[in-house]
Protein backbone atom coordinates (compact mmCIF):
# COMPACT_ATOMS: atom_id res chain seq x y z
CA UNK A 1 0.00 0.00 0.00
CA UNK A 2 1.22 3.45 -0.81
CA UNK A 3 2.30 5.62 2.15
CA UNK A 4 0.10 8.44 0.87
CA UNK A 5 -2.98 6.25 1.27
CA UNK A 6 -1.95 5.29 4.78
CA UNK A 7 -1.60 8.96 5.72
CA UNK A 8 -5.00 9.80 4.22
CA UNK A 9 -6.73 6.86 5.96
CA UNK A 10 -5.07 7.77 9.28
CA UNK A 11 -6.19 11.39 8.91
CA UNK A 12 -9.77 10.37 8.05
CA UNK A 13 -9.89 7.88 10.94
CA UNK A 14 -8.56 10.52 13.35
CA UNK A 15 -11.12 13.06 12.16
CA UNK A 16 -13.94 10.53 12.44
CA UNK A 17 -12.95 9.47 15.95
CA UNK A 18 -12.54 13.10 17.04
CA UNK A 19 -15.94 14.03 15.57
CA UNK A 20 -17.68 11.05 17.21
CA UNK A 21 -16.06 11.85 20.55
CA UNK A 22 -17.23 15.45 20.33
CA UNK A 23 -20.75 14.32 19.33
CA UNK A 24 -20.98 11.85 22.21
CA UNK A 25 -19.74 14.43 24.74
CA UNK A 26 -22.29 16.94 23.50
CA UNK A 27 -25.11 14.38 23.61
CA UNK A 28 -24.17 13.28 27.13
CA UNK A 29 -24.05 16.89 28.34
CA UNK A 30 -27.50 17.61 26.88
CA UNK A 31 -28.92 14.46 28.43
CA UNK A 32 -27.59 15.33 31.90
CA UNK A 33 -28.93 18.89 31.63
CA UNK A 34 -32.35 17.65 30.52
CA UNK A 35 -32.63 15.13 33.36
CA UNK A 36 -31.60 17.82 35.85
CA UNK A 37 -34.31 20.12 34.53
CA UNK A 38 -36.92 17.35 34.77
CA UNK A 39 -35.93 16.59 38.38
CA UNK A 40 -36.05 20.28 39.31
CA UNK A 41 -39.48 20.61 37.71
CA UNK A 42 -40.80 17.55 39.56
CA UNK A 43 -39.43 18.83 42.86
CA UNK A 44 -41.03 22.21 42.29
CA UNK A 45 -44.41 20.59 41.56
CA UNK A 46 -44.23 18.54 44.74
CA UNK A 47 -43.16 21.55 46.81
CA UNK A 48 -46.17 23.53 45.58
CA UNK A 49 -48.50 20.60 46.22
CA UNK A 50 -47.17 20.12 49.76
CA UNK A 51 -47.39 23.85 50.45
CA UNK A 52 -51.01 23.96 49.29
CA UNK A 53 -51.90 20.89 51.32
CA UNK A 54 -50.32 22.30 54.49
CA UNK A 55 -52.17 25.61 54.06
CA UNK A 56 -55.55 23.94 53.42
CA UNK A 57 -55.14 21.33 56.15
CA UNK A 58 -54.14 24.00 58.67
CA UNK A 59 -57.18 26.06 57.81
CA UNK A 60 -59.60 23.13 58.14
CA UNK A 61 -57.91 21.80 61.28
CA UNK A 62 -58.40 25.18 62.97
CA UNK A 63 -61.99 25.23 61.72
CA UNK A 64 -62.54 21.74 63.17
CA UNK A 65 -61.44 22.98 66.60
CA UNK A 66 -64.15 25.64 66.59
CA UNK A 67 -66.98 23.88 64.76
CA UNK A 68 -68.61 20.49 64.89
CA UNK A 69 -70.43 20.62 61.56
CA UNK A 70 -67.93 19.94 58.78
CA UNK A 71 -68.67 20.77 55.18
CA UNK A 72 -67.83 17.78 53.05
CA UNK A 73 -66.96 20.12 50.19
CA UNK A 74 -64.10 21.51 52.30
CA UNK A 75 -62.52 18.08 52.63
CA UNK A 76 -62.88 17.26 48.94
CA UNK A 77 -60.05 19.67 48.14
CA UNK A 78 -57.80 17.95 50.65
CA UNK A 79 -58.62 14.52 49.23
CA UNK A 80 -57.89 15.82 45.74
CA UNK A 81 -54.45 16.95 46.90
CA UNK A 82 -53.84 13.55 48.53
CA UNK A 83 -54.77 11.87 45.25
CA UNK A 84 -52.28 14.07 43.38
CA UNK A 85 -49.67 13.05 45.95
CA UNK A 86 -50.38 9.40 45.14
CA UNK A 87 -49.12 10.12 41.63
CA UNK A 88 -46.13 12.30 42.53
CA UNK A 89 -44.99 11.32 46.01
CA UNK A 90 -43.60 8.46 48.04
CA UNK A 91 -45.96 6.12 49.92
CA UNK A 92 -44.76 7.57 53.24
CA UNK A 93 -45.85 11.09 52.29
CA UNK A 94 -49.23 9.84 51.06
CA UNK A 95 -49.76 7.83 54.25
CA UNK A 96 -49.00 10.89 56.40
CA UNK A 97 -51.33 13.06 54.29
CA UNK A 98 -54.11 10.51 54.77
CA UNK A 99 -53.47 10.58 58.50
CA UNK A 100 -53.77 14.38 58.56
CA UNK A 101 -57.16 14.25 56.82
CA UNK A 102 -58.35 11.55 59.25
CA UNK A 103 -57.26 13.68 62.22
CA UNK A 104 -59.16 16.65 60.81
CA UNK A 105 -62.31 14.54 60.46
CA UNK A 106 -61.90 13.16 63.99
CA UNK A 107 -61.45 16.70 65.31
CA UNK A 108 -64.70 17.76 63.65
CA UNK A 109 -66.43 14.83 65.37
CA UNK A 110 -64.99 15.74 68.79
CA UNK A 111 -66.45 18.47 71.01
CA UNK A 112 -65.47 22.04 70.17
CA UNK A 113 -62.44 23.41 71.96
CA UNK A 114 -61.78 26.78 73.55
CA UNK A 115 -58.45 28.55 73.68
CA UNK A 116 -57.96 27.30 77.26
CA UNK A 117 -58.46 23.72 76.03
CA UNK A 118 -55.81 24.24 73.40
CA UNK A 119 -53.22 25.43 75.92
CA UNK A 120 -53.78 22.30 78.04
CA UNK A 121 -52.86 19.95 75.22
CA UNK A 122 -49.88 21.79 73.73
CA UNK A 123 -47.54 18.91 74.51
CA UNK A 124 -49.81 16.41 72.79
CA UNK A 125 -48.86 15.49 69.20
CA UNK A 126 -52.51 15.75 68.18
CA UNK A 127 -52.22 19.54 68.29
CA UNK A 128 -49.85 19.43 65.32
CA UNK A 129 -50.90 16.68 62.94
CA UNK A 130 -48.85 18.25 60.16
CA UNK A 131 -45.52 17.66 61.94
CA UNK A 132 -44.99 14.10 60.69
CA UNK A 133 -46.32 15.02 57.24
CA UNK A 134 -43.89 17.94 56.99
CA UNK A 135 -40.98 15.80 58.10
CA UNK A 136 -41.82 13.12 55.52
CA UNK A 137 -42.00 15.79 52.81
CA UNK A 138 -38.65 17.24 53.81
CA UNK A 139 -37.07 13.78 53.78
CA UNK A 140 -38.48 13.07 50.32
CA UNK A 141 -37.42 16.40 48.82
CA UNK A 142 -34.03 16.91 50.40
CA UNK A 143 -33.02 13.39 51.45
C-alpha positions, 0 to 999 in steps of 0.5 A: 500500500502506498504511504500516501494512502496510509496517511489519508486513511489515518487522517480520516480515521482521526477526524472521524474518531474526534468528531464522534467523541465530540458528538458523544460528549455533547449528547451526554451533556445535553442528556444530563442537563435535561434530566436535571431540569426534569428533576427540578421541575418535579421537585417544584411541583411537589413543593407547591403541592405540599405547600397547598396541602399544608395551608388547606389542612391547617385552615380546616384543622383550625376550623374543626377545633371551633366547629362540629359541623364539617362541610364535606366540600371543604374536605374534597379539596384535601382529598384531591391533593392527597390523590395528586400526591399518590401520583407524585410522592412516596408512599410515606408522604401519602400515608401521612397526608391521609393521617392528617385528613383523618385527624381533621375529620376526627377533630370535627367529630370531637367536642369544640375546643376553647383557647384554654383547652388548646393550651392544656394539650400543647404537649400532645402530638394531636395539636400538630398533625402536620408535623410528621407530614412535613418531616416526611415531605422534607425527607423526600425532597431533600433526602 
